[in-house]
């Protein structure tokens, strides 16, 4: 096998690694936003927050 034949395989592998990293970053972002919504009632009582 020459270097030219190995290049597409290597590029394809990096493509999936980048896709996996993006997926995990988006998942963490989504979970972080949902946790704030779940904790909102507790944070309001603990910190004295109000809607105004």
GIFEN-V763770 format. One record per backbone hydrogen bond with DSSP energy under -0.5 kcal/mol. CO is the residue of the C=O (numbers start at 0). NH is the residue of the N-H. If there is no record, write none. Layout:
CO_NH + CO_NH
//
This chain:
1_5 + 2_6 + 3_7 + 5_9 + 6_10 + 7_11 + 8_12 + 9_13 + 10_14 + 11_15 + 12_16 + 13_17 + 14_18 + 15_19 + 16_20 + 17_21 + 18_22 + 19_23 + 20_24 + 21_25 + 22_26 + 23_27 + 24_28 + 25_29 + 26_30 + 27_31 + 28_32 + 29_33 + 30_34 + 31_35 + 32_36 + 33_37 + 34_38 + 35_39 + 38_42 + 39_43 + 40_44 + 41_45 + 42_46 + 42_48 + 43_47 + 43_48
//
